[in-house]
Amino acid sequence: MQQRKQFEYIKVYWNHTCQEDPIVLFYEVDPEQERYATRLTEIFRDRRAIPVVEPGFAFITEAPVPPVEEINQKENRDDFYAEIISKEEFEAVYGSAIYQGDIRFPAPDV
């Protein structure tokens, strides 16, 4: 019996002013494949949830997704904030057209 693959699910807030770019990203990361993402949903300012699809490719990111601890390092803190989420939260967002969650960039720890 083959063991079921374990993915890591990450929610990344992106703090920027460009209206065309997403502000929250939901990743399904494969730790066994150098941390490339297998699925991704982008959330925009108007709360649209757009899954990224790359037909014919096993991964949807061009580079590995860093661990949450690396994303949250002090030098990145003004631009990015990441947290581990559950598979259920990822699936709910991946299957939605509109994101109902909070899109505000988290306040930095003081």
N, CA, C and O atoms as a Tinker XYZ file with bonds, in Angstrom:
   440  protein
     1  N      0.837000   -1.196000    0.000000    73     2
     2  CA     0.000000    0.000000    0.000000    64     1     3
     3  C      0.877000    1.253000    0.000000    63     2     4     5
     4  O      1.754000    1.413000    0.848000    81     3
     5  N      0.625000    2.128000   -0.956000    73     3     6
     6  CA     1.414000    3.352000   -1.080000    64     5     7
     7  C      0.938000    4.385000   -0.065000    63     6     8     9
     8  O     -0.263000    4.583000    0.118000    81     7
     9  N      1.899000    5.045000    0.596000    73     7    10
    10  CA     1.553000    6.052000    1.586000    64     9    11
    11  C      1.051000    7.317000    0.889000    63    10    12    13
    12  O      1.586000    7.735000   -0.138000    81    11
    13  N      0.021000    7.908000    1.465000    73    11    14
    14  CA    -0.576000    9.119000    0.901000    64    13    15
    15  C      0.392000   10.300000    1.015000    63    14    16    17
    16  O      1.023000   10.495000    2.054000    81    15
    17  N      0.502000   11.070000   -0.044000    73    15    18
    18  CA     1.409000   12.213000   -0.083000    64    17    19
    19  C      0.920000   13.314000    0.860000    63    18    20    21
    20  O     -0.271000   13.621000    0.906000    81    19
    21  N      1.840000   13.894000    1.599000    73    19    22
    22  CA     1.519000   14.985000    2.523000    64    21    23
    23  C      1.970000   16.314000    1.918000    63    22    24    25
    24  O      3.150000   16.505000    1.624000    81    23
    25  N      1.034000   17.211000    1.741000    73    23    26
    26  CA     1.341000   18.540000    1.238000    64    25    27
    27  C      1.365000   19.530000    2.398000    63    26    28    29
    28  O      0.852000   19.250000    3.482000    81    27
    29  N      1.966000   20.685000    2.153000    73    27    30
    30  CA     1.940000   21.794000    3.104000    64    29    31
    31  C      1.080000   22.875000    2.471000    63    30    32    33
    32  O      1.191000   23.150000    1.277000    81    31
    33  N      0.228000   23.482000    3.276000    73    31    34
    34  CA    -0.668000   24.528000    2.766000    64    33    35
    35  C     -0.287000   25.852000    3.413000    63    34    36    37
    36  O     -0.214000   25.965000    4.637000    81    35
    37  N     -0.046000   26.850000    2.569000    73    35    38
    38  CA     0.468000   28.138000    3.032000    64    37    39
    39  C     -0.385000   29.275000    2.470000    63    38    40    41
    40  O     -0.743000   29.290000    1.292000    81    39
    41  N     -0.695000   30.215000    3.341000    73    39    42
    42  CA    -1.385000   31.454000    2.962000    64    41    43
    43  C     -0.364000   32.577000    3.085000    63    42    44    45
    44  O      0.232000   32.767000    4.146000    81    43
    45  N     -0.159000   33.332000    1.984000    73    43    46
    46  CA     0.829000   34.419000    1.974000    64    45    47
    47  C      0.121000   35.732000    1.649000    63    46    48    49
    48  O     -0.541000   35.861000    0.620000    81    47
    49  N      0.276000   36.691000    2.542000    73    47    50
    50  CA    -0.205000   38.053000    2.299000    64    49    51
    51  C      0.920000   38.817000    1.608000    63    50    52    53
    52  O      2.083000   38.703000    1.995000    81    51
    53  N      0.572000   39.595000    0.588000    73    51    54
    54  CA     1.553000   40.372000   -0.161000    64    53    55
    55  C      1.146000   41.840000   -0.073000    63    54    56    57
    56  O      0.085000   42.223000   -0.567000    81    55
    57  N      1.975000   42.651000    0.544000    73    55    58
    58  CA     1.695000   44.062000    0.783000    64    57    59
    59  C      2.303000   44.900000   -0.338000    63    58    60    61
    60  O      3.520000   45.073000   -0.403000    81    59
    61  N      1.448000   45.420000   -1.224000    73    59    62
    62  CA     1.918000   46.250000   -2.343000    64    61    63
    63  C      0.759000   47.134000   -2.809000    63    62    64    65
    64  O     -0.365000   47.000000   -2.324000    81    63
    65  N      1.037000   48.028000   -3.744000    73    63    66
    66  CA     0.013000   48.962000   -4.212000    64    65    67
    67  C     -0.444000   48.718000   -5.643000    63    66    68    69
    68  O     -1.348000   49.404000   -6.119000    81    67
    69  N      0.148000   47.772000   -6.332000    73    67    70
    70  CA    -0.233000   47.482000   -7.717000    64    69    71
    71  C     -1.630000   46.870000   -7.754000    63    70    72    73
    72  O     -1.862000   45.819000   -7.158000    81    71
    73  N     -2.551000   47.514000   -8.443000    73    71    74
    74  CA    -3.941000   47.069000   -8.487000    64    73    75
    75  C     -4.145000   45.772000   -9.267000    63    74    76    77
    76  O     -5.130000   45.070000   -9.038000    81    75
    77  N     -3.246000   45.444000  -10.170000    73    75    78
    78  CA    -3.414000   44.264000  -11.018000    64    77    79
    79  C     -2.892000   42.970000  -10.395000    63    78    80    81
    80  O     -3.224000   41.885000  -10.870000    81    79
    81  N     -2.085000   43.065000   -9.345000    73    79    82
    82  CA    -1.485000   41.880000   -8.740000    64    81    83
    83  C     -2.304000   41.386000   -7.556000    63    82    84    85
    84  O     -2.970000   42.175000   -6.885000    81    83
    85  N     -2.257000   40.079000   -7.296000    73    83    86
    86  CA    -2.977000   39.537000   -6.139000    64    85    87
    87  C     -2.373000   40.036000   -4.831000    63    86    88    89
    88  O     -1.210000   40.438000   -4.788000    81    87
    89  N     -3.175000   40.007000   -3.760000    73    87    90
    90  CA    -2.674000   40.441000   -2.455000    64    89    91
    91  C     -2.628000   39.302000   -1.431000    63    90    92    93
    92  O     -2.006000   39.439000   -0.377000    81    91
    93  N     -3.281000   38.188000   -1.738000    73    91    94
    94  CA    -3.185000   36.991000   -0.903000    64    93    95
    95  C     -3.006000   35.798000   -1.847000    63    94    96    97
    96  O     -3.675000   35.693000   -2.875000    81    95
    97  N     -2.093000   34.908000   -1.474000    73    95    98
    98  CA    -1.801000   33.722000   -2.278000    64    97    99
    99  C     -1.971000   32.478000   -1.405000    63    98   100   101
   100  O     -1.493000   32.438000   -0.271000    81    99
   101  N     -2.642000   31.483000   -1.933000    73    99   102
   102  CA    -2.818000   30.208000   -1.240000    64   101   103
   103  C     -2.067000   29.137000   -2.024000    63   102   104   105
   104  O     -2.373000   28.886000   -3.189000    81   103
   105  N     -1.075000   28.503000   -1.378000    73   103   106
   106  CA    -0.236000   27.509000   -2.031000    64   105   107
   107  C     -0.477000   26.113000   -1.464000    63   106   108   109
   108  O     -0.671000   25.945000   -0.260000    81   107
   109  N     -0.461000   25.120000   -2.342000    73   107   110
   110  CA    -0.325000   23.724000   -1.948000    64   109   111
   111  C      1.104000   23.352000   -2.342000    63   110   112   113
   112  O      1.429000   23.307000   -3.529000    81   111
   113  N      1.951000   23.088000   -1.359000    73   111   114
   114  CA     3.380000   22.868000   -1.574000    64   113   115
   115  C      3.705000   21.387000   -1.389000    63   114   116   117
   116  O      3.229000   20.745000   -0.452000    81   115
   117  N      4.516000   20.865000   -2.289000    73   115   118
   118  CA     4.966000   19.477000   -2.205000    64   117   119
   119  C      6.374000   19.454000   -1.608000    63   118   120   121
   120  O      7.345000   19.704000   -2.323000    81   119
   121  N      6.503000   19.157000   -0.304000    73   119   122
   122  CA     7.828000   19.144000    0.325000    64   121   123
   123  C      8.754000   18.080000   -0.253000    63   122   124   125
   124  O      9.975000   18.209000   -0.160000    81   123
   125  N      8.193000   17.037000   -0.845000    73   123   126
   126  CA     9.007000   15.967000   -1.414000    64   125   127
   127  C      9.551000   16.317000   -2.793000    63   126   128   129
   128  O     10.404000   15.601000   -3.318000    81   127
   129  N      9.073000   17.403000   -3.385000    73   127   130
   130  CA     9.528000   17.836000   -4.714000    64   129   131
   131  C     10.131000   19.241000   -4.636000    63   130   132   133
   132  O      9.749000   20.141000   -5.384000    81   131
   133  N     11.075000   19.403000   -3.720000    73   131   134
   134  CA    11.842000   20.650000   -3.581000    64   133   135
   135  C     10.982000   21.858000   -3.261000    63   134   136   137
   136  O     11.397000   22.992000   -3.501000    81   135
   137  N      9.769000   21.631000   -2.713000    73   135   138
   138  CA     8.861000   22.697000   -2.261000    64   137   139
   139  C      8.225000   23.467000   -3.422000    63   138   140   141
   140  O      7.869000   24.634000   -3.259000    81   139
   141  N      8.078000   22.847000   -4.570000    73   139   142
   142  CA     7.325000   23.471000   -5.653000    64   141   143
   143  C      5.839000   23.371000   -5.333000    63   142   144   145
   144  O      5.405000   22.424000   -4.678000    81   143
   145  N      5.061000   24.342000   -5.791000    73   143   146
   146  CA     3.616000   24.332000   -5.556000    64   145   147
   147  C      2.922000   23.529000   -6.649000    63   146   148   149
   148  O      3.236000   23.655000   -7.832000    81   147
   149  N      1.981000   22.709000   -6.227000    73   147   150
   150  CA     1.199000   21.920000   -7.169000    64   149   151
   151  C     -0.118000   22.612000   -7.509000    63   150   152   153
   152  O     -0.681000   22.401000   -8.583000    81   151
   153  N     -0.604000   23.442000   -6.582000    73   151   154
   154  CA    -1.805000   24.250000   -6.840000    64   153   155
   155  C     -1.643000   25.607000   -6.168000    63   154   156   157
   156  O     -0.913000   25.747000   -5.187000    81   155
   157  N     -2.336000   26.602000   -6.713000    73   155   158
   158  CA    -2.238000   27.979000   -6.227000    64   157   159
   159  C     -3.543000   28.697000   -6.533000    63   158   160   161
   160  O     -4.125000   28.525000   -7.604000    81   159
   161  N     -3.995000   29.506000   -5.575000    73   159   162
   162  CA    -5.122000   30.407000   -5.816000    64   161   163
   163  C     -4.670000   31.821000   -5.477000    63   162   164   165
   164  O     -4.072000   32.053000   -4.426000    81   163
   165  N     -4.955000   32.760000   -6.367000    73   163   166
   166  CA    -4.628000   34.167000   -6.149000    64   165   167
   167  C     -5.902000   34.914000   -5.748000    63   166   168   169
   168  O     -6.959000   34.730000   -6.352000    81   167
   169  N     -5.782000   35.763000   -4.715000    73   167   170
   170  CA    -6.896000   36.587000   -4.245000    64   169   171
   171  C     -6.562000   38.044000   -4.562000    63   170   172   173
   172  O     -5.484000   38.534000   -4.227000    81   171
   173  N     -7.500000   38.723000   -5.210000    73   171   174
   174  CA    -7.303000   40.114000   -5.605000    64   173   175
   175  C     -8.054000   41.057000   -4.678000    63   174   176   177
   176  O     -8.866000   40.620000   -3.863000    81   175
   177  N     -7.781000   42.355000   -4.806000    73   175   178
   178  CA    -8.384000   43.360000   -3.925000    64   177   179
   179  C     -9.916000   43.339000   -3.942000    63   178   180   181
   180  O    -10.555000   43.658000   -2.939000    81   179
   181  N    -10.494000   42.967000   -5.069000    73   179   182
   182  CA   -11.957000   42.900000   -5.159000    64   181   183
   183  C    -12.493000   41.551000   -4.672000    63   182   184   185
   184  O    -13.675000   41.253000   -4.846000    81   183
   185  N    -11.615000   40.726000   -4.054000    73   183   186
   186  CA   -11.932000   39.432000   -3.447000    64   185   187
   187  C    -12.112000   38.291000   -4.456000    63   186   188   189
   188  O    -12.497000   37.184000   -4.080000    81   187
   189  N    -11.831000   38.566000   -5.742000    73   187   190
   190  CA   -11.866000   37.458000   -6.709000    64   189   191
   191  C    -10.835000   36.413000   -6.317000    63   190   192   193
   192  O     -9.707000   36.746000   -5.954000    81   191
   193  N    -11.228000   35.152000   -6.391000    73   191   194
   194  CA   -10.336000   34.032000   -6.126000    64   193   195
   195  C    -10.099000   33.316000   -7.453000    63   194   196   197
   196  O    -11.014000   32.717000   -8.018000    81   195
   197  N     -8.871000   33.384000   -7.940000    73   195   198
   198  CA    -8.543000   32.827000   -9.250000    64   197   199
   199  C     -7.525000   31.690000   -9.083000    63   198   200   201
   200  O     -6.375000   31.949000   -8.729000    81   199
   201  N     -7.927000   30.439000   -9.330000    73   199   202
   202  CA    -6.932000   29.366000   -9.296000    64   201   203
   203  C     -6.004000   29.466000  -10.499000    63   202   204   205
   204  O     -6.442000   29.747000  -11.614000    81   203
   205  N     -4.732000   29.234000  -10.263000    73   203   206
   206  CA    -3.743000   29.249000  -11.338000    64   205   207
   207  C     -3.649000   27.827000  -11.890000    63   206   208   209
   208  O     -3.450000   26.872000  -11.139000    81   207
   209  N     -3.793000   27.699000  -13.198000    73   207   210
   210  CA    -3.778000   26.392000  -13.849000    64   209   211
   211  C     -2.685000   26.390000  -14.918000    63   210   212   213
   212  O     -2.613000   27.292000  -15.752000    81   211
   213  N     -1.848000   25.373000  -14.879000    73   211   214
   214  CA    -0.789000   25.191000  -15.874000    64   213   215
   215  C     -0.962000   23.797000  -16.474000    63   214   216   217
   216  O     -0.304000   22.858000  -16.026000    81   215
   217  N     -1.828000   23.635000  -17.475000    73   215   218
   218  CA    -2.065000   22.298000  -18.045000    64   217   219
   219  C     -0.777000   21.649000  -18.547000    63   218   220   221
   220  O      0.048000   22.287000  -19.202000    81   219
   221  N     -0.629000   20.381000  -18.227000    73   219   222
   222  CA     0.537000   19.638000  -18.695000    64   221   223
   223  C      1.756000   19.753000  -17.807000    63   222   224   225
   224  O      2.780000   19.132000  -18.092000    81   223
   225  N      1.678000   20.532000  -16.734000    73   223   226
   226  CA     2.811000   20.697000  -15.829000    64   225   227
   227  C      2.447000   20.160000  -14.448000    63   226   228   229
   228  O      1.311000   20.312000  -13.997000    81   227
   229  N      3.407000   19.536000  -13.782000    73   227   230
   230  CA     3.176000   19.000000  -12.440000    64   229   231
   231  C      3.174000   20.105000  -11.392000    63   230   232   233
   232  O      2.556000   19.963000  -10.337000    81   231
   233  N      3.874000   21.222000  -11.685000    73   231   234
   234  CA     3.992000   22.315000  -10.724000    64   233   235
   235  C      3.554000   23.619000  -11.368000    63   234   236   237
   236  O      3.660000   23.796000  -12.582000    81   235
   237  N      3.057000   24.533000  -10.531000    73   235   238
   238  CA     2.582000   25.810000  -11.074000    64   237   239
   239  C      3.486000   26.975000  -10.686000    63   238   240   241
   240  O      3.203000   28.114000  -11.057000    81   239
   241  N      4.555000   26.721000   -9.956000    73   239   242
   242  CA     5.511000   27.777000   -9.633000    64   241   243
   243  C      6.827000   27.509000  -10.358000    63   242   244   245
   244  O      7.209000   26.360000  -10.578000    81   243
   245  N      7.505000   28.582000  -10.722000    73   243   246
   246  CA     8.784000   28.459000  -11.419000    64   245   247
   247  C      9.939000   28.207000  -10.451000    63   246   248   249
   248  O     11.018000   27.773000  -10.854000    81   247
   249  N      9.696000   28.485000   -9.171000    73   247   250
   250  CA    10.721000   28.300000   -8.147000    64   249   251
   251  C     10.064000   27.672000   -6.918000    63   250   252   253
   252  O      8.847000   27.753000   -6.754000    81   251
   253  N     10.862000   27.049000   -6.061000    73   251   254
   254  CA    10.296000   26.488000   -4.832000    64   253   255
   255  C      9.670000   27.579000   -3.953000    63   254   256   257
   256  O     10.106000   28.730000   -3.966000    81   255
   257  N      8.649000   27.197000   -3.197000    73   255   258
   258  CA     8.008000   28.111000   -2.247000    64   257   259
   259  C      8.792000   28.014000   -0.939000    63   258   260   261
   260  O      8.924000   26.922000   -0.385000    81   259
   261  N      9.313000   29.131000   -0.437000    73   259   262
   262  CA    10.096000   29.080000    0.802000    64   261   263
   263  C      9.230000   28.660000    1.989000    63   262   264   265
   264  O      8.012000   28.839000    1.961000    81   263
   265  N      9.847000   28.107000    3.022000    73   263   266
   266  CA     9.103000   27.806000    4.251000    64   265   267
   267  C      8.565000   29.092000    4.883000    63   266   268   269
   268  O      9.096000   30.178000    4.653000    81   267
   269  N      7.511000   28.954000    5.675000    73   267   270
   270  CA     6.871000   30.099000    6.331000    64   269   271
   271  C      7.896000   30.911000    7.127000    63   270   272   273
   272  O      7.875000   32.141000    7.092000    81   271
   273  N      8.781000   30.237000    7.836000    73   271   274
   274  CA     9.780000   30.942000    8.659000    64   273   275
   275  C     10.677000   31.836000    7.804000    63   274   276   277
   276  O     11.063000   32.922000    8.236000    81   275
   277  N     11.007000   31.392000    6.609000    73   275   278
   278  CA    11.841000   32.186000    5.714000    64   277   279
   279  C     11.064000   33.384000    5.154000    63   278   280   281
   280  O     11.592000   34.494000    5.081000    81   279
   281  N      9.819000   33.152000    4.764000    73   279   282
   282  CA     8.982000   34.244000    4.249000    64   281   283
   283  C      8.818000   35.323000    5.315000    63   282   284   285
   284  O      8.811000   36.512000    4.996000    81   283
   285  N      8.686000   34.918000    6.575000    73   283   286
   286  CA     8.426000   35.857000    7.667000    64   285   287
   287  C      9.674000   36.468000    8.290000    63   286   288   289
   288  O      9.580000   37.122000    9.329000    81   287
   289  N     10.828000   36.274000    7.686000    73   287   290
   290  CA    12.043000   36.887000    8.226000    64   289   291
   291  C     11.893000   38.406000    8.236000    63   290   292   293
   292  O     11.182000   38.986000    7.416000    81   291
   293  N     12.570000   39.019000    9.172000    73   291   294
   294  CA    12.439000   40.464000    9.400000    64   293   295
   295  C     12.623000   41.294000    8.124000    63   294   296   297
   296  O     11.895000   42.264000    7.915000    81   295
   297  N     13.586000   40.926000    7.265000    73   295   298
   298  CA    13.840000   41.720000    6.059000    64   297   299
   299  C     12.692000   41.633000    5.051000    63   298   300   301
   300  O     12.608000   42.467000    4.150000    81   299
   301  N     11.815000   40.650000    5.183000    73   299   302
   302  CA    10.667000   40.504000    4.281000    64   301   303
   303  C      9.373000   41.028000    4.889000    63   302   304   305
   304  O      8.371000   41.159000    4.185000    81   303
   305  N      9.379000   41.329000    6.177000    73   303   306
   306  CA     8.150000   41.558000    6.937000    64   305   307
   307  C      7.287000   42.709000    6.434000    63   306   308   309
   308  O      6.070000   42.670000    6.613000    81   307
   309  N      7.855000   43.709000    5.826000    73   307   310
   310  CA     7.048000   44.822000    5.307000    64   309   311
   311  C      6.288000   44.438000    4.042000    63   310   312   313
   312  O      5.289000   45.071000    3.700000    81   311
   313  N      6.752000   43.413000    3.351000    73   311   314
   314  CA     6.163000   43.035000    2.069000    64   313   315
   315  C      5.354000   41.739000    2.107000    63   314   316   317
   316  O      4.379000   41.597000    1.369000    81   315
   317  N      5.750000   40.797000    2.958000    73   315   318
   318  CA     5.106000   39.477000    2.974000    64   317   319
   319  C      4.853000   39.005000    4.396000    63   318   320   321
   320  O      5.605000   39.312000    5.321000    81   319
   321  N      3.784000   38.256000    4.542000    73   319   322
   322  CA     3.515000   37.547000    5.796000    64   321   323
   323  C      2.860000   36.224000    5.437000    63   322   324   325
   324  O      1.911000   36.189000    4.654000    81   323
   325  N      3.365000   35.134000    6.009000    73   323   326
   326  CA     2.849000   33.805000    5.671000    64   325   327
   327  C      2.426000   33.055000    6.925000    63   326   328   329
   328  O      2.921000   33.297000    8.026000    81   327
   329  N      1.484000   32.127000    6.711000    73   327   330
   330  CA     1.057000   31.259000    7.797000    64   329   331
   331  C      0.640000   29.910000    7.226000    63   330   332   333
   332  O      0.170000   29.818000    6.092000    81   331
   333  N      0.820000   28.874000    8.024000    73   331   334
   334  CA     0.372000   27.536000    7.656000    64   333   335
   335  C     -1.145000   27.495000    7.836000    63   334   336   337
   336  O     -1.681000   28.009000    8.817000    81   335
   337  N     -1.820000   26.880000    6.882000    73   335   338
   338  CA    -3.271000   26.714000    6.970000    64   337   339
   339  C     -3.605000   25.231000    6.793000    63   338   340   341
   340  O     -2.738000   24.422000    6.465000    81   339
   341  N     -4.856000   24.897000    7.013000    73   339   342
   342  CA    -5.296000   23.512000    6.859000    64   341   343
   343  C     -5.610000   23.209000    5.398000    63   342   344   345
   344  O     -5.840000   24.110000    4.592000    81   343
   345  N     -5.612000   21.924000    5.081000    73   343   346
   346  CA    -6.016000   21.489000    3.747000    64   345   347
   347  C     -7.453000   21.923000    3.474000    63   346   348   349
   348  O     -7.779000   22.314000    2.353000    81   347
   349  N     -8.306000   21.856000    4.482000    73   347   350
   350  CA    -9.713000   22.232000    4.322000    64   349   351
   351  C     -9.854000   23.712000    3.945000    63   350   352   353
   352  O    -10.659000   24.060000    3.082000    81   351
   353  N     -9.078000   24.569000    4.589000    73   351   354
   354  CA    -9.125000   26.000000    4.239000    64   353   355
   355  C     -8.646000   26.200000    2.803000    63   354   356   357
   356  O     -9.256000   26.953000    2.043000    81   355
   357  N     -7.552000   25.527000    2.428000    73   355   358
   358  CA    -7.054000   25.651000    1.060000    64   357   359
   359  C     -8.117000   25.204000    0.063000    63   358   360   361
   360  O     -8.390000   25.912000   -0.907000    81   359
   361  N     -8.716000   24.048000    0.288000    73   359   362
   362  CA    -9.720000   23.504000   -0.640000    64   361   363
   363  C    -10.924000   24.428000   -0.772000    63   362   364   365
   364  O    -11.463000   24.592000   -1.867000    81   363
   365  N    -11.351000   25.034000    0.333000    73   363   366
   366  CA   -12.493000   25.948000    0.291000    64   365   367
   367  C    -12.188000   27.154000   -0.592000    63   366   368   369
   368  O    -13.040000   27.594000   -1.364000    81   367
   369  N    -10.982000   27.683000   -0.480000    73   367   370
   370  CA   -10.588000   28.841000   -1.294000    64   369   371
   371  C    -10.397000   28.418000   -2.749000    63   370   372   373
   372  O    -10.830000   29.117000   -3.665000    81   371
   373  N     -9.752000   27.280000   -2.956000    73   371   374
   374  CA    -9.471000   26.797000   -4.312000    64   373   375
   375  C    -10.770000   26.563000   -5.090000    63   374   376   377
   376  O    -10.802000   26.719000   -6.310000    81   375
   377  N    -11.817000   26.194000   -4.394000    73   375   378
   378  CA   -13.089000   25.929000   -5.048000    64   377   379
   379  C    -14.042000   27.108000   -5.072000    63   378   380   381
   380  O    -15.200000   26.946000   -5.458000    81   379
   381  N    -13.591000   28.293000   -4.670000    73   379   382
   382  CA   -14.451000   29.477000   -4.599000    64   381   383
   383  C    -14.135000   30.475000   -5.703000    63   382   384   385
   384  O    -13.022000   30.509000   -6.229000    81   383
   385  N    -15.112000   31.273000   -6.040000    73   383   386
   386  CA   -14.906000   32.371000   -6.985000    64   385   387
   387  C    -14.657000   33.680000   -6.249000    63   386   388   389
   388  O    -13.992000   34.577000   -6.767000    81   387
   389  N    -15.198000   33.783000   -5.032000    73   387   390
   390  CA   -15.049000   34.987000   -4.196000    64   389   391
   391  C    -14.495000   34.571000   -2.845000    63   390   392   393
   392  O    -14.997000   33.635000   -2.223000    81   391
   393  N    -13.454000   35.268000   -2.390000    73   391   394
   394  CA   -12.848000   34.971000   -1.094000    64   393   395
   395  C    -13.570000   35.747000   -0.012000    63   394   396   397
   396  O    -13.738000   36.962000   -0.114000    81   395
   397  N    -13.995000   35.045000    1.020000    73   395   398
   398  CA   -14.747000   35.661000    2.116000    64   397   399
   399  C    -13.872000   36.050000    3.302000    63   398   400   401
   400  O    -14.343000   36.736000    4.209000    81   399
   401  N    -12.617000   35.632000    3.315000    73   399   402
   402  CA   -11.733000   35.877000    4.454000    64   401   403
   403  C    -11.147000   37.281000    4.462000    63   402   404   405
   404  O    -11.449000   38.111000    3.605000    81   403
   405  N    -10.311000   37.516000    5.442000    73   403   406
   406  CA    -9.662000   38.813000    5.635000    64   405   407
   407  C     -8.561000   38.999000    4.594000    63   406   408   409
   408  O     -7.739000   38.104000    4.394000    81   407
   409  N     -8.539000   40.144000    3.938000    73   407   410
   410  CA    -7.498000   40.428000    2.946000    64   409   411
   411  C     -6.527000   41.516000    3.420000    63   410   412   413
   412  O     -5.611000   41.894000    2.689000    81   411
   413  N     -6.728000   42.012000    4.632000    73   411   414
   414  CA    -5.840000   43.053000    5.155000    64   413   415
   415  C     -4.488000   42.461000    5.540000    63   414   416   417
   416  O     -4.416000   41.391000    6.145000    81   415
   417  N     -3.430000   43.164000    5.188000    73   415   418
   418  CA    -2.077000   42.725000    5.555000    64   417   419
   419  C     -1.968000   42.755000    7.067000    63   418   420   421
   420  O     -2.290000   43.772000    7.681000    81   419
   421  N     -1.518000   41.656000    7.694000    73   419   422
   422  CA    -1.423000   41.617000    9.172000    64   421   423
   423  C     -0.460000   42.671000    9.710000    63   422   424   425
   424  O      0.585000   42.943000    9.120000    81   423
   425  N     -0.840000   43.257000   10.845000    73   423   426
   426  CA     0.017000   44.241000   11.507000    64   425   427
   427  C      1.275000   43.543000   11.997000    63   426   428   429
   428  O      1.198000   42.433000   12.525000    81   427
   429  N      2.436000   44.176000   11.831000    73   427   430
   430  CA     3.680000   43.548000   12.309000    64   429   431
   431  C      3.688000   43.435000   13.828000    63   430   432   433
   432  O      3.097000   44.248000   14.538000    81   431
   433  N      4.382000   42.393000   14.305000    73   431   434
   434  CA     4.546000   42.241000   15.742000    64   433   435
   435  C      5.423000   43.368000   16.246000    63   434   436   437
   436  O      6.404000   43.750000   15.607000    81   435
   437  N      5.055000   43.891000   17.394000    73   435   438
   438  CA     5.816000   45.019000   17.964000    64   437   439
   439  C      6.874000   44.511000   18.889000    63   438   440
   440  O      7.620000   45.301000   19.467000    81   439
